[in-house]
């Protein structure tokens, strides 16, 4: 199973969120773009697809944020 890799990077005045070659979103701030990337990544994890978020930095180095599946809850925790 391949990993869904969401990339957040700044292009001109917008922070963009990419999945492969597909531009998913353009946001005015880094925080908003990261929130969008997290929403996409968590939705993918809920569907059983491993995901991670890569942040492109100004010096060309990428920082990785792995998205972990939510912890399993026991029936006792729900009650």
N, C-alpha and C positions, 0 to 999 in steps of 0.2 A: 504494500500500500504506500503510495507516495505522500509526502508531507505537503500540506497546503502552506505555502510560504508567502505571507503578506509583507510587502515592502513599503515602508513610509520614507519618503524623501522630499526634499524641498526643490521645487522647480519654479524659478522666477519668484512670484509673490505667494504661491500656493504650496501647501503641503499636500502631496499626493499619496494615495493608497493604491498599490498595484498588486495584482495576483497574476503572476506570469507576465504576459504581454497585455493584459487587460487592465485599463485604468478604472478603478472602482469608485474613486471619490477624490475630490479636490477640496481642501478645507483651508480657511484663512490662518489657522494657528496650528502649531505642533500638537497641542493637547487635544484639539478636536479631531485631528487626523489619527492620533493614537487611539482615541476612543472609538472611532469608526473601525480601525484595524482590529481592535480588541473584540468588538461586536461580531465582526465577520469571523474571526478566529474562534471565538467561543461557540458560535453557531456551528462551525465546521466540526468542532470537538463533540458537540452534542449529537451530530450525525455519525460520529465514530471515525472521523478523519483527523489524523494527527496534524497539528498546525503549529506554526511559529511566526513571530513577527520580527522582521529585520528592519533596523533603523539605519538609513544611510547618513553618514556624517559628512561634514564639509571636507575632511581630508581623505575621503574615499574609503574609509574603514567602516564596515558594517557591524552593528551591535545586534546580537540575537536575544530575543525574549521568547523562550519556549512557553507554550500554552499547555498546561497540564489538565488532564480530565478532572472533572469534579470528583471529590471523594465519594465513595459509595457509602450510603447510609444504611444502617441496620434497621430492621423493623422497630426495634426498641427506641431508636432516635426519633422516629416519626411520631410516636405516641405521646 
